[in-house]
């Protein structure tokens, strides 16, 4: 069982879906490469639109999770790289749609000078723990 907690001395969540601490459950740890707004053909989605790009990032994460029996609430740690602080509300909106507050992972947000190509605005790099009773080898 995943233990997610916020000590009383931690700063407030303000309704955002994250926790200050997450203790990993038993299961298979899944490390994912950073997911950007590329579709399955390698085309960038949502040029200049950070919200659209964040949606594609999380769609890509969902595909990787599902391939081994995982789901969003299995994510225990999430790092998000972004370029423009003005895009934070769009990123947080999409993140809140995909991750419920009670299941929120520990999180890191890092403003970056750039990503792999100039057309990308956001990158999502999660770590998940898939419970043994749901884990299966990737199915395509």
Buried (B, 14 or more C-beta within 10 A) or exposed (E): EBEBEBEEEEEEEEEBBBBBEBEEBEBBEBEBEBBBBBEEEEEBBBEEBBBBBBBBBBBBBBEBBEBBBBEBBBBBBBBBBBBEEEBBEBBBEBBBEBBEEEBBBBBEBEEEEEBEEEBBBBBBBBBBBBBEEEBEEEEE
